Structures are given as structure tokens and as C-alpha cells.
Amino acid sequence: MLHMLGRPMLDHPRLAKLLGRDGAGRNVYVNLYEELRVVTFPAGYILSLRQPVTIGNRAAWEALEQRVKLAGSAAPLRLAGVSEGFILKLTPSGAVLRERVAFAQATALLLHLQDALDLICESGVVPAEKEYRLTVCPLSFSSGVA
């Protein structure tokens, strides 16, 4: 673990390969930062997972929330709440639309990231539309408007 702490995220081949594999073929966006030294825990990197929740995937999110709560400490991720926000969309005519959504927040250790992504993606929470994709990023850069 200690050898991972001294390198920028983009410079670590194991981390980049793992996150690239986890996002491949899914509607998952992985955002690594060149200069970032990440927030750590004795077991490894802590990553933020953020999913826009709309009317189309709200029931799936609520079912996943219950499943994670029932699993308790055995769940591969921790729920961190839901916050209100918006997504900006550019129309073909050039107009910008603002869509209000809720952002479901969770955290996962790098050690459990594969299982956390499997759980979220298989639950039906992550729709096919790119504007509603699951975002994985370092915990220290997870706040603010997506």
C-alpha cells in the first residue's frame, strides 16, 4: 500500500488499469487527477461514487439503498446521502437546458471498488444515457456540482 501513496494517480499503472477495466463497457466515468494525492484509509484509497437519480431510476436507487442497509458492514460501499443538483444539457439548436436531479453519493475503498460497481450497475440504477452516468473520482474532489 505504501508504494501507491507517493505517486500521482495517473502515474500508477495498477490503479489506472483497474479503474479503466471497471468502467469499460458500462456507463461509468472514471476521473483521475494528475497531481492529486488522494485521501487514504489504512486499507487503501477511498473513492467517491456519484449517480444522478431521476424519475427513471429512483425506484432502482431506493431498492439498492435498502439492499446496502440490510447488508450492513458486508456491503462493498457506504452510502453518503443524496443531494440536490442539476445537469446542464446542450440541445442541437445550441440552447442550454438545466435539469434538476438528485445526486446519490457513496464511497468505496479501492479494494472493494469492483464489487461496488457490480452492485450498482446490476441494480439498474445506472441508465444507458450518458448524461446520467455513474462517476467515480477521488474522495477529495467529489464535492460540488457535477
C-alpha positions as CSV (number, residue, x, y, z in Angstrom):
1,M,0.0,0.0,0.0
2,L,2.7,2.5,0.9
3,H,4.2,2.4,-2.6
4,M,0.9,3.7,-4.0
5,L,0.8,6.8,-1.8
6,G,3.9,8.5,-3.3
7,R,2.7,8.6,-6.9
8,P,0.2,10.7,-8.7
9,M,-2.9,8.7,-9.6
10,L,-2.4,8.8,-13.4
11,D,1.2,7.6,-12.9
12,H,0.2,4.4,-11.2
13,P,-0.4,1.6,-13.8
14,R,-2.2,-0.7,-11.4
15,L,-4.7,1.9,-10.4
16,A,-5.3,3.2,-13.9
17,K,-5.7,-0.4,-15.2
18,L,-8.2,-1.4,-12.5
19,L,-10.3,1.8,-12.9
20,G,-10.2,1.5,-16.7
21,R,-11.4,-2.1,-16.6
22,D,-14.2,-1.3,-14.1
23,G,-15.5,1.4,-16.3
24,A,-15.1,-0.4,-19.6
25,G,-18.4,-1.4,-21.3
26,R,-20.5,0.3,-18.6
27,N,-21.9,3.8,-18.3
28,V,-19.2,4.7,-15.8
29,Y,-16.9,7.7,-16.0
30,V,-13.7,7.4,-14.0
31,N,-11.9,10.7,-13.3
32,L,-8.3,10.6,-12.1
33,Y,-6.2,13.7,-11.4
34,E,-2.6,14.2,-12.5
35,E,-1.4,16.0,-9.4
36,L,-3.7,14.5,-6.8
37,R,-2.5,12.8,-3.6
38,V,-5.7,11.0,-2.6
39,V,-7.5,10.7,0.8
40,T,-6.5,7.4,2.2
41,F,-7.6,4.9,4.9
42,P,-5.4,2.1,6.3
43,A,-7.0,-0.3,3.8
44,G,-6.4,1.9,0.7
45,Y,-7.7,4.6,-1.5
46,I,-11.2,5.9,-0.8
47,L,-13.2,6.7,-3.9
48,S,-16.4,8.6,-4.3
49,L,-19.2,7.2,-6.5
50,R,-21.9,9.6,-7.6
51,Q,-25.0,8.7,-9.6
52,P,-27.7,11.1,-10.8
53,V,-31.1,9.9,-9.7
54,T,-34.1,10.9,-11.8
55,I,-37.7,9.7,-12.0
56,G,-36.5,6.9,-14.3
57,N,-34.1,5.3,-11.8
58,R,-35.4,6.5,-8.5
59,A,-37.1,3.1,-7.6
60,A,-33.9,1.2,-8.5
61,W,-31.9,3.6,-6.3
62,E,-34.3,3.1,-3.4
63,A,-34.2,-0.7,-3.8
64,L,-30.3,-0.5,-3.8
65,E,-30.4,1.7,-0.7
66,Q,-32.4,-0.9,1.2
67,R,-30.1,-3.7,0.0
68,V,-27.0,-1.9,1.1
69,K,-28.6,-1.1,4.5
70,L,-29.6,-4.7,5.0
71,A,-26.0,-5.9,4.1
72,G,-24.5,-3.5,6.7
73,S,-20.8,-3.8,7.0
74,A,-20.7,-6.6,4.5
75,A,-21.7,-4.1,1.7
76,P,-18.8,-3.1,-0.6
77,L,-19.8,0.6,-0.4
78,R,-21.1,3.1,2.1
79,L,-24.0,5.4,1.3
80,A,-23.3,9.0,1.9
81,G,-26.7,10.5,1.2
82,V,-28.5,12.3,-1.6
83,S,-28.0,15.9,-2.5
84,E,-30.0,18.1,-4.9
85,G,-28.3,19.4,-8.0
86,F,-28.6,19.8,-11.8
87,I,-27.2,18.7,-15.1
88,L,-26.6,21.1,-17.9
89,K,-27.6,19.8,-21.4
90,L,-26.7,21.3,-24.7
91,T,-29.5,20.9,-27.3
92,P,-28.9,20.5,-31.1
93,S,-30.0,24.1,-31.5
94,G,-27.3,25.4,-29.1
95,A,-29.6,26.1,-26.2
96,V,-28.6,25.0,-22.7
97,L,-31.2,23.2,-20.6
98,R,-30.9,22.8,-16.9
99,E,-32.4,19.6,-15.5
100,R,-32.8,19.2,-11.7
101,V,-31.7,15.9,-10.4
102,A,-30.7,14.3,-7.1
103,F,-27.1,13.0,-6.7
104,A,-26.8,9.8,-4.8
105,Q,-23.4,9.7,-3.1
106,A,-21.5,6.6,-1.9
107,T,-17.9,5.8,-1.1
108,A,-15.9,2.7,-1.7
109,L,-12.4,1.6,-0.9
110,L,-10.3,0.7,-3.9
111,L,-10.1,-2.8,-2.5
112,H,-13.9,-3.1,-2.9
113,L,-14.4,-0.9,-6.0
114,Q,-15.1,-3.8,-8.4
115,D,-17.8,-5.3,-6.1
116,A,-19.3,-1.8,-5.5
117,L,-19.5,-1.1,-9.3
118,D,-21.0,-4.5,-9.9
119,L,-23.7,-4.0,-7.3
120,I,-24.6,-0.5,-8.5
121,C,-24.6,-1.4,-12.3
122,E,-26.5,-4.7,-11.8
123,S,-29.2,-2.9,-9.7
124,G,-30.5,-1.0,-12.7
125,V,-29.5,2.4,-11.1
126,V,-27.1,3.3,-13.9
127,P,-29.2,4.0,-17.1
128,A,-27.8,3.8,-20.6
129,E,-28.0,7.6,-21.3
130,K,-24.5,9.2,-21.0
131,E,-25.8,12.3,-19.2
132,Y,-26.8,10.1,-16.2
133,R,-23.7,8.0,-15.9
134,L,-22.1,6.9,-12.7
135,T,-19.0,8.9,-11.8
136,V,-16.0,7.5,-9.9
137,C,-13.5,10.0,-8.6
138,P,-11.1,10.6,-5.7
139,L,-13.0,11.5,-2.5
140,S,-11.3,14.8,-2.0
141,F,-12.7,16.1,-5.4
142,S,-16.2,14.7,-5.0
143,S,-18.0,17.7,-3.6
144,G,-19.6,20.5,-5.7
145,V,-21.8,20.4,-8.8
146,A,-21.3,17.6,-11.2
